[in-house]
Amino acid sequence: MFNDHSLANFRAEVERGVRYAQPLPAADPSPPRAPVKASVRGTADAVSAAAGAAHAALSRDRFLSRHAKSADLIRHSSSRGMSRASMERIWGWQLVNAVMETTP
C-alpha cells in the first residue's frame, strides 16, 4: 500500500482556514428607514421606468447610427423575406433586434 497524506493535508487546510477566518461584519447600526407611501413609490417607479425606457431608446438610436448602412441592408433584406436566423448569423442578434424594434 502507499501512504496517502491528502486527508491530513486537507484537514490541516480546513483548520487553518477556520483559525484565520474573518469575523462577519456587524449589523448596520443606523436606524431603520421610514416606510415609503405607496403613492410616492408608484410615482418613483413610473419615473424610473420612463427614464429606463428613454435611456434604452437613446442607446438603441446611437447603436443604429453607428451601423446605419448595415441597418438599411437589414431592413431591405427583411422586406425581401430573408429569415431572422440568417440575418442574425450575418449581422448579430443585437443589431438585428435593434433594427427590427424600430422597423414599423
SEVOGU-625013 format. One record per residue: x, y, z of N, C-alpha, C in turn; residue number from 1. Coordinates in nm, 2 decimals. Example, Ala and Ser with C-alpha at 12.3 -4.5 7.8 and 13.67 -1.06 7.14 Angstrom:
<sites>
<site n_c1="1.32" n_c2="-0.57" n_c3="0.78" ca_c1="1.23" ca_c2="-0.45" ca_c3="0.78" c_c1="1.32" c_c2="-0.33" c_c3="0.78" i="1"/>
<site n_c1="1.28" n_c2="-0.22" n_c3="0.71" ca_c1="1.37" ca_c2="-0.11" ca_c3="0.71" c_c1="1.29" c_c2="0.00" c_c3="0.79" i="2"/>
</sites>
This chain:
<sites>
<site n_c1="0.08" n_c2="-0.12" n_c3="0.00" ca_c1="0.00" ca_c2="0.00" ca_c3="0.00" c_c1="0.09" c_c2="0.12" c_c3="0.00" i="1"/>
<site n_c1="0.03" n_c2="0.23" n_c3="-0.03" ca_c1="0.10" ca_c2="0.36" ca_c3="-0.03" c_c1="0.05" c_c2="0.45" c_c3="0.08" i="2"/>
<site n_c1="0.13" n_c2="0.54" n_c3="0.12" ca_c1="0.10" ca_c2="0.63" ca_c3="0.23" c_c1="0.03" c_c2="0.76" c_c3="0.17" i="3"/>
<site n_c1="-0.10" n_c2="0.78" n_c3="0.19" ca_c1="-0.17" ca_c2="0.89" ca_c3="0.14" c_c1="-0.19" c_c2="1.00" c_c3="0.24" i="4"/>
<site n_c1="-0.13" n_c2="1.11" n_c3="0.21" ca_c1="-0.13" ca_c2="1.22" ca_c3="0.31" c_c1="-0.23" c_c2="1.33" c_c3="0.27" i="5"/>
<site n_c1="-0.31" n_c2="1.30" n_c3="0.17" ca_c1="-0.41" ca_c2="1.40" ca_c3="0.12" c_c1="-0.51" c_c2="1.44" c_c3="0.22" i="6"/>
<site n_c1="-0.56" n_c2="1.34" n_c3="0.30" ca_c1="-0.66" ca_c2="1.37" ca_c3="0.40" c_c1="-0.60" c_c2="1.45" c_c3="0.52" i="7"/>
<site n_c1="-0.48" n_c2="1.42" n_c3="0.56" ca_c1="-0.42" ca_c2="1.50" ca_c3="0.66" c_c1="-0.39" c_c2="1.64" c_c3="0.61" i="8"/>
<site n_c1="-0.35" n_c2="1.66" n_c3="0.49" ca_c1="-0.33" ca_c2="1.79" ca_c3="0.43" c_c1="-0.46" c_c2="1.87" c_c3="0.42" i="9"/>
<site n_c1="-0.57" n_c2="1.80" n_c3="0.38" ca_c1="-0.70" ca_c2="1.87" ca_c3="0.37" c_c1="-0.74" c_c2="1.91" c_c3="0.51" i="10"/>
<site n_c1="-0.73" n_c2="1.83" n_c3="0.61" ca_c1="-0.77" ca_c2="1.86" ca_c3="0.75" c_c1="-0.69" c_c2="1.98" c_c3="0.80" i="11"/>
<site n_c1="-0.56" n_c2="1.99" n_c3="0.77" ca_c1="-0.48" ca_c2="2.10" ca_c3="0.81" c_c1="-0.52" c_c2="2.23" c_c3="0.74" i="12"/>
<site n_c1="-0.55" n_c2="2.22" n_c3="0.62" ca_c1="-0.60" ca_c2="2.34" ca_c3="0.54" c_c1="-0.73" c_c2="2.39" c_c3="0.60" i="13"/>
<site n_c1="-0.82" n_c2="2.30" n_c3="0.63" ca_c1="-0.95" ca_c2="2.34" ca_c3="0.69" c_c1="-0.93" c_c2="2.40" c_c3="0.83" i="14"/>
<site n_c1="-0.85" n_c2="2.34" n_c3="0.91" ca_c1="-0.82" ca_c2="2.40" ca_c3="1.04" c_c1="-0.76" c_c2="2.54" c_c3="1.03" i="15"/>
<site n_c1="-0.67" n_c2="2.56" n_c3="0.94" ca_c1="-0.60" ca_c2="2.69" ca_c3="0.91" c_c1="-0.71" c_c2="2.79" c_c3="0.87" i="16"/>
<site n_c1="-0.80" n_c2="2.75" n_c3="0.78" ca_c1="-0.90" ca_c2="2.84" ca_c3="0.73" c_c1="-0.99" c_c2="2.88" c_c3="0.84" i="17"/>
<site n_c1="-1.03" n_c2="2.79" n_c3="0.93" ca_c1="-1.12" ca_c2="2.82" ca_c3="1.04" c_c1="-1.05" c_c2="2.91" c_c3="1.13" i="18"/>
<site n_c1="-0.92" n_c2="2.89" n_c3="1.16" ca_c1="-0.85" ca_c2="2.97" ca_c3="1.25" c_c1="-0.83" c_c2="3.11" c_c3="1.21" i="19"/>
<site n_c1="-0.81" n_c2="3.13" n_c3="1.08" ca_c1="-0.79" ca_c2="3.27" ca_c3="1.02" c_c1="-0.91" c_c2="3.33" c_c3="0.96" i="20"/>
<site n_c1="-1.02" n_c2="3.27" n_c3="0.97" ca_c1="-1.14" ca_c2="3.32" ca_c3="0.91" c_c1="-1.18" c_c2="3.46" c_c3="0.97" i="21"/>
<site n_c1="-1.22" n_c2="3.55" n_c3="0.88" ca_c1="-1.26" ca_c2="3.68" ca_c3="0.92" c_c1="-1.40" c_c2="3.68" c_c3="0.99" i="22"/>
<site n_c1="-1.42" n_c2="3.75" n_c3="1.10" ca_c1="-1.55" ca_c2="3.75" ca_c3="1.16" c_c1="-1.65" c_c2="3.83" c_c3="1.06" i="23"/>
<site n_c1="-1.77" n_c2="3.79" n_c3="1.07" ca_c1="-1.88" ca_c2="3.85" ca_c3="0.99" c_c1="-1.89" c_c2="4.00" c_c3="1.03" i="24"/>
<site n_c1="-1.92" n_c2="4.09" n_c3="0.94" ca_c1="-1.94" ca_c2="4.23" ca_c3="0.98" c_c1="-2.06" c_c2="4.24" c_c3="1.07" i="25"/>
<site n_c1="-2.05" n_c2="4.34" n_c3="1.15" ca_c1="-2.17" ca_c2="4.36" ca_c3="1.25" c_c1="-2.28" c_c2="4.42" c_c3="1.17" i="26"/>
<site n_c1="-2.40" n_c2="4.41" n_c3="1.22" ca_c1="-2.52" ca_c2="4.46" ca_c3="1.16" c_c1="-2.51" c_c2="4.61" c_c3="1.15" i="27"/>
<site n_c1="-2.58" n_c2="4.67" n_c3="1.05" ca_c1="-2.58" ca_c2="4.81" ca_c3="1.03" c_c1="-2.64" c_c2="4.88" c_c3="1.15" i="28"/>
<site n_c1="-2.57" n_c2="4.97" n_c3="1.22" ca_c1="-2.62" ca_c2="5.03" ca_c3="1.34" c_c1="-2.71" c_c2="5.15" c_c3="1.31" i="29"/>
<site n_c1="-2.73" n_c2="5.19" n_c3="1.18" ca_c1="-2.82" ca_c2="5.30" ca_c3="1.15" c_c1="-2.96" c_c2="5.27" c_c3="1.18" i="30"/>
<site n_c1="-3.04" n_c2="5.36" n_c3="1.21" ca_c1="-3.18" ca_c2="5.34" ca_c3="1.24" c_c1="-3.26" c_c2="5.29" c_c3="1.11" i="31"/>
<site n_c1="-3.36" n_c2="5.21" n_c3="1.13" ca_c1="-3.43" ca_c2="5.17" ca_c3="1.01" c_c1="-3.50" c_c2="5.28" c_c3="0.93" i="32"/>
<site n_c1="-3.51" n_c2="5.27" n_c3="0.80" ca_c1="-3.57" ca_c2="5.37" ca_c3="0.72" c_c1="-3.73" c_c2="5.38" c_c3="0.74" i="33"/>
<site n_c1="-3.78" n_c2="5.49" n_c3="0.72" ca_c1="-3.93" ca_c2="5.51" ca_c3="0.73" c_c1="-3.99" c_c2="5.44" c_c3="0.61" i="34"/>
<site n_c1="-4.10" n_c2="5.38" n_c3="0.62" ca_c1="-4.17" ca_c2="5.32" ca_c3="0.50" c_c1="-4.21" c_c2="5.43" c_c3="0.41" i="35"/>
<site n_c1="-4.20" n_c2="5.40" n_c3="0.28" ca_c1="-4.24" ca_c2="5.50" ca_c3="0.18" c_c1="-4.39" c_c2="5.48" c_c3="0.14" i="36"/>
<site n_c1="-4.46" n_c2="5.59" n_c3="0.13" ca_c1="-4.60" ca_c2="5.58" ca_c3="0.09" c_c1="-4.62" c_c2="5.51" c_c3="-0.04" i="37"/>
<site n_c1="-4.73" n_c2="5.44" n_c3="-0.06" ca_c1="-4.75" ca_c2="5.37" ca_c3="-0.19" c_c1="-4.76" c_c2="5.47" c_c3="-0.30" i="38"/>
<site n_c1="-4.82" n_c2="5.59" n_c3="-0.28" ca_c1="-4.84" ca_c2="5.68" ca_c3="-0.39" c_c1="-4.70" c_c2="5.74" c_c3="-0.43" i="39"/>
<site n_c1="-4.61" n_c2="5.76" n_c3="-0.34" ca_c1="-4.48" ca_c2="5.81" ca_c3="-0.38" c_c1="-4.40" c_c2="5.70" c_c3="-0.44" i="40"/>
<site n_c1="-4.41" n_c2="5.58" n_c3="-0.39" ca_c1="-4.34" ca_c2="5.46" ca_c3="-0.45" c_c1="-4.39" c_c2="5.44" c_c3="-0.59" i="41"/>
<site n_c1="-4.51" n_c2="5.45" n_c3="-0.62" ca_c1="-4.56" ca_c2="5.43" ca_c3="-0.76" c_c1="-4.52" c_c2="5.54" c_c3="-0.85" i="42"/>
<site n_c1="-4.51" n_c2="5.66" n_c3="-0.80" ca_c1="-4.46" ca_c2="5.77" ca_c3="-0.88" c_c1="-4.31" c_c2="5.75" c_c3="-0.91" i="43"/>
<site n_c1="-4.23" n_c2="5.71" n_c3="-0.81" ca_c1="-4.09" ca_c2="5.69" ca_c3="-0.84" c_c1="-4.07" c_c2="5.57" c_c3="-0.93" i="44"/>
<site n_c1="-4.15" n_c2="5.47" n_c3="-0.92" ca_c1="-4.13" ca_c2="5.35" ca_c3="-1.01" c_c1="-4.17" c_c2="5.40" c_c3="-1.15" i="45"/>
<site n_c1="-4.27" n_c2="5.48" n_c3="-1.17" ca_c1="-4.31" ca_c2="5.52" ca_c3="-1.30" c_c1="-4.20" c_c2="5.61" c_c3="-1.36" i="46"/>
<site n_c1="-4.14" n_c2="5.70" n_c3="-1.28" ca_c1="-4.04" ca_c2="5.79" ca_c3="-1.33" c_c1="-3.91" c_c2="5.71" c_c3="-1.37" i="47"/>
<site n_c1="-3.88" n_c2="5.61" n_c3="-1.29" ca_c1="-3.76" ca_c2="5.53" ca_c3="-1.32" c_c1="-3.78" c_c2="5.44" c_c3="-1.44" i="48"/>
<site n_c1="-3.91" n_c2="5.39" n_c3="-1.46" ca_c1="-3.94" ca_c2="5.31" ca_c3="-1.57" c_c1="-3.93" c_c2="5.40" c_c3="-1.70" i="49"/>
<site n_c1="-3.98" n_c2="5.52" n_c3="-1.69" ca_c1="-3.98" ca_c2="5.61" ca_c3="-1.81" c_c1="-3.84" c_c2="5.65" c_c3="-1.84" i="50"/>
<site n_c1="-3.76" n_c2="5.67" n_c3="-1.74" ca_c1="-3.61" ca_c2="5.71" ca_c3="-1.76" c_c1="-3.54" c_c2="5.59" c_c3="-1.82" i="51"/>
<site n_c1="-3.57" n_c2="5.47" n_c3="-1.78" ca_c1="-3.51" ca_c2="5.35" ca_c3="-1.83" c_c1="-3.55" c_c2="5.33" c_c3="-1.98" i="52"/>
<site n_c1="-3.67" n_c2="5.35" n_c3="-2.01" ca_c1="-3.72" ca_c2="5.34" ca_c3="-2.15" c_c1="-3.65" c_c2="5.45" c_c3="-2.24" i="53"/>
<site n_c1="-3.64" n_c2="5.57" n_c3="-2.19" ca_c1="-3.57" ca_c2="5.67" ca_c3="-2.26" c_c1="-3.43" c_c2="5.64" c_c3="-2.29" i="54"/>
<site n_c1="-3.36" n_c2="5.59" n_c3="-2.18" ca_c1="-3.22" ca_c2="5.56" ca_c3="-2.20" c_c1="-3.20" c_c2="5.44" c_c3="-2.30" i="55"/>
<site n_c1="-3.29" n_c2="5.34" n_c3="-2.29" ca_c1="-3.28" ca_c2="5.23" ca_c3="-2.39" c_c1="-3.30" c_c2="5.28" c_c3="-2.53" i="56"/>
<site n_c1="-3.40" n_c2="5.37" n_c3="-2.55" ca_c1="-3.42" ca_c2="5.43" ca_c3="-2.69" c_c1="-3.30" c_c2="5.51" c_c3="-2.73" i="57"/>
<site n_c1="-3.24" n_c2="5.59" n_c3="-2.65" ca_c1="-3.12" ca_c2="5.66" ca_c3="-2.69" c_c1="-3.01" c_c2="5.57" c_c3="-2.72" i="58"/>
<site n_c1="-2.99" n_c2="5.47" n_c3="-2.64" ca_c1="-2.88" ca_c2="5.37" ca_c3="-2.67" c_c1="-2.90" c_c2="5.30" c_c3="-2.80" i="59"/>
<site n_c1="-3.03" n_c2="5.26" n_c3="-2.82" ca_c1="-3.06" ca_c2="5.19" ca_c3="-2.95" c_c1="-3.03" c_c2="5.28" c_c3="-3.07" i="60"/>
<site n_c1="-3.08" n_c2="5.41" n_c3="-3.06" ca_c1="-3.06" ca_c2="5.50" ca_c3="-3.17" c_c1="-2.91" c_c2="5.53" c_c3="-3.19" i="61"/>
<site n_c1="-2.83" n_c2="5.54" n_c3="-3.09" ca_c1="-2.69" ca_c2="5.56" ca_c3="-3.10" c_c1="-2.62" c_c2="5.44" c_c3="-3.17" i="62"/>
<site n_c1="-2.67" n_c2="5.32" n_c3="-3.13" ca_c1="-2.61" ca_c2="5.20" ca_c3="-3.19" c_c1="-2.65" c_c2="5.19" c_c3="-3.33" i="63"/>
<site n_c1="-2.77" n_c2="5.23" n_c3="-3.37" ca_c1="-2.81" ca_c2="5.22" ca_c3="-3.51" c_c1="-2.74" c_c2="5.33" c_c3="-3.59" i="64"/>
<site n_c1="-2.72" n_c2="5.44" n_c3="-3.53" ca_c1="-2.65" ca_c2="5.55" ca_c3="-3.61" c_c1="-2.50" c_c2="5.51" c_c3="-3.64" i="65"/>
<site n_c1="-2.44" n_c2="5.43" n_c3="-3.56" ca_c1="-2.31" ca_c2="5.38" ca_c3="-3.58" c_c1="-2.31" c_c2="5.27" c_c3="-3.69" i="66"/>
<site n_c1="-2.42" n_c2="5.20" n_c3="-3.71" ca_c1="-2.43" ca_c2="5.10" ca_c3="-3.81" c_c1="-2.54" c_c2="5.12" c_c3="-3.91" i="67"/>
<site n_c1="-2.54" n_c2="5.25" n_c3="-3.96" ca_c1="-2.65" ca_c2="5.29" ca_c3="-4.05" c_c1="-2.66" c_c2="5.21" c_c3="-4.18" i="68"/>
<site n_c1="-2.55" n_c2="5.18" n_c3="-4.24" ca_c1="-2.56" ca_c2="5.11" ca_c3="-4.37" c_c1="-2.60" c_c2="4.96" c_c3="-4.34" i="69"/>
<site n_c1="-2.56" n_c2="4.90" n_c3="-4.24" ca_c1="-2.60" ca_c2="4.77" ca_c3="-4.21" c_c1="-2.75" c_c2="4.76" c_c3="-4.17" i="70"/>
<site n_c1="-2.79" n_c2="4.87" n_c3="-4.10" ca_c1="-2.93" ca_c2="4.87" ca_c3="-4.06" c_c1="-3.02" c_c2="4.88" c_c3="-4.19" i="71"/>
<site n_c1="-2.98" n_c2="4.97" n_c3="-4.28" ca_c1="-3.05" ca_c2="4.98" ca_c3="-4.41" c_c1="-3.06" c_c2="4.84" c_c3="-4.48" i="72"/>
<site n_c1="-2.95" n_c2="4.78" n_c3="-4.48" ca_c1="-2.94" ca_c2="4.65" ca_c3="-4.55" c_c1="-3.03" c_c2="4.54" c_c3="-4.48" i="73"/>
<site n_c1="-3.03" n_c2="4.55" n_c3="-4.35" ca_c1="-3.12" ca_c2="4.45" ca_c3="-4.27" c_c1="-3.26" c_c2="4.48" c_c3="-4.31" i="74"/>
<site n_c1="-3.30" n_c2="4.61" n_c3="-4.31" ca_c1="-3.44" ca_c2="4.64" ca_c3="-4.34" c_c1="-3.48" c_c2="4.59" c_c3="-4.48" i="75"/>
<site n_c1="-3.38" n_c2="4.62" n_c3="-4.58" ca_c1="-3.41" ca_c2="4.57" ca_c3="-4.72" c_c1="-3.42" c_c2="4.42" c_c3="-4.72" i="76"/>
<site n_c1="-3.33" n_c2="4.35" n_c3="-4.66" ca_c1="-3.33" ca_c2="4.20" ca_c3="-4.66" c_c1="-3.46" c_c2="4.15" c_c3="-4.59" i="77"/>
<site n_c1="-3.50" n_c2="4.21" n_c3="-4.49" ca_c1="-3.62" ca_c2="4.17" ca_c3="-4.42" c_c1="-3.74" c_c2="4.19" c_c3="-4.51" i="78"/>
<site n_c1="-3.75" n_c2="4.30" n_c3="-4.58" ca_c1="-3.86" ca_c2="4.33" ca_c3="-4.67" c_c1="-3.86" c_c2="4.23" c_c3="-4.78" i="79"/>
<site n_c1="-3.75" n_c2="4.17" n_c3="-4.82" ca_c1="-3.74" ca_c2="4.08" ca_c3="-4.93" c_c1="-3.76" c_c2="3.93" c_c3="-4.88" i="80"/>
<site n_c1="-3.78" n_c2="3.91" n_c3="-4.75" ca_c1="-3.81" ca_c2="3.78" ca_c3="-4.70" c_c1="-3.70" c_c2="3.70" c_c3="-4.64" i="81"/>
<site n_c1="-3.59" n_c2="3.76" n_c3="-4.61" ca_c1="-3.48" ca_c2="3.69" ca_c3="-4.55" c_c1="-3.52" c_c2="3.65" c_c3="-4.41" i="82"/>
<site n_c1="-3.48" n_c2="3.53" n_c3="-4.37" ca_c1="-3.52" ca_c2="3.48" ca_c3="-4.23" c_c1="-3.43" c_c2="3.55" c_c3="-4.13" i="83"/>
<site n_c1="-3.49" n_c2="3.56" n_c3="-4.01" ca_c1="-3.43" ca_c2="3.63" ca_c3="-3.90" c_c1="-3.30" c_c2="3.56" c_c3="-3.86" i="84"/>
<site n_c1="-3.31" n_c2="3.43" n_c3="-3.86" ca_c1="-3.19" ca_c2="3.34" ca_c3="-3.83" c_c1="-3.07" c_c2="3.38" c_c3="-3.92" i="85"/>
<site n_c1="-3.10" n_c2="3.39" n_c3="-4.05" ca_c1="-2.99" ca_c2="3.42" ca_c3="-4.14" c_c1="-2.94" c_c2="3.56" c_c3="-4.12" i="86"/>
<site n_c1="-3.03" n_c2="3.66" n_c3="-4.09" ca_c1="-2.98" ca_c2="3.79" ca_c3="-4.06" c_c1="-2.89" c_c2="3.79" c_c3="-3.93" i="87"/>
<site n_c1="-2.94" n_c2="3.72" n_c3="-3.83" ca_c1="-2.86" ca_c2="3.72" ca_c3="-3.71" c_c1="-2.72" c_c2="3.65" c_c3="-3.73" i="88"/>
<site n_c1="-2.72" n_c2="3.55" n_c3="-3.81" ca_c1="-2.59" ca_c2="3.49" ca_c3="-3.84" c_c1="-2.49" c_c2="3.58" c_c3="-3.91" i="89"/>
<site n_c1="-2.55" n_c2="3.67" n_c3="-3.99" ca_c1="-2.46" ca_c2="3.77" ca_c3="-4.07" c_c1="-2.43" c_c2="3.89" c_c3="-3.98" i="90"/>
<site n_c1="-2.53" n_c2="3.95" n_c3="-3.92" ca_c1="-2.51" ca_c2="4.08" ca_c3="-3.85" c_c1="-2.51" c_c2="4.07" c_c3="-3.70" i="91"/>
<site n_c1="-2.55" n_c2="3.96" n_c3="-3.64" ca_c1="-2.55" ca_c2="3.95" ca_c3="-3.50" c_c1="-2.69" c_c2="3.99" c_c3="-3.44" i="92"/>
<site n_c1="-2.73" n_c2="3.92" n_c3="-3.34" ca_c1="-2.86" ca_c2="3.94" ca_c3="-3.28" c_c1="-2.89" c_c2="4.08" c_c3="-3.23" i="93"/>
<site n_c1="-2.78" n_c2="4.15" n_c3="-3.17" ca_c1="-2.81" ca_c2="4.28" ca_c3="-3.12" c_c1="-2.85" c_c2="4.38" c_c3="-3.22" i="94"/>
<site n_c1="-2.78" n_c2="4.38" n_c3="-3.33" ca_c1="-2.81" ca_c2="4.47" ca_c3="-3.44" c_c1="-2.94" c_c2="4.44" c_c3="-3.51" i="95"/>
<site n_c1="-2.97" n_c2="4.31" n_c3="-3.53" ca_c1="-3.10" ca_c2="4.27" ca_c3="-3.59" c_c1="-3.21" c_c2="4.31" c_c3="-3.50" i="96"/>
<site n_c1="-3.20" n_c2="4.29" n_c3="-3.37" ca_c1="-3.31" ca_c2="4.32" ca_c3="-3.27" c_c1="-3.33" c_c2="4.47" c_c3="-3.27" i="97"/>
<site n_c1="-3.22" n_c2="4.55" n_c3="-3.27" ca_c1="-3.24" ca_c2="4.70" ca_c3="-3.27" c_c1="-3.31" c_c2="4.75" c_c3="-3.40" i="98"/>
<site n_c1="-3.27" n_c2="4.69" n_c3="-3.51" ca_c1="-3.34" ca_c2="4.73" ca_c3="-3.64" c_c1="-3.48" c_c2="4.69" c_c3="-3.64" i="99"/>
<site n_c1="-3.51" n_c2="4.57" n_c3="-3.60" ca_c1="-3.65" ca_c2="4.52" ca_c3="-3.60" c_c1="-3.74" c_c2="4.59" c_c3="-3.50" i="100"/>
<site n_c1="-3.68" n_c2="4.64" n_c3="-3.39" ca_c1="-3.76" ca_c2="4.72" ca_c3="-3.29" c_c1="-3.81" c_c2="4.85" c_c3="-3.35" i="101"/>
<site n_c1="-3.73" n_c2="4.91" n_c3="-3.44" ca_c1="-3.76" ca_c2="5.04" ca_c3="-3.49" c_c1="-3.83" c_c2="5.03" c_c3="-3.63" i="102"/>
<site n_c1="-3.83" n_c2="4.91" n_c3="-3.69" ca_c1="-3.90" ca_c2="4.90" ca_c3="-3.82" c_c1="-4.05" c_c2="4.89" c_c3="-3.79" i="103"/>
<site n_c1="-4.13" n_c2="4.97" n_c3="-3.86" ca_c1="-4.27" ca_c2="4.96" ca_c3="-3.84" c_c1="-4.33" c_c2="4.83" c_c3="-3.90" i="104"/>
</sites>
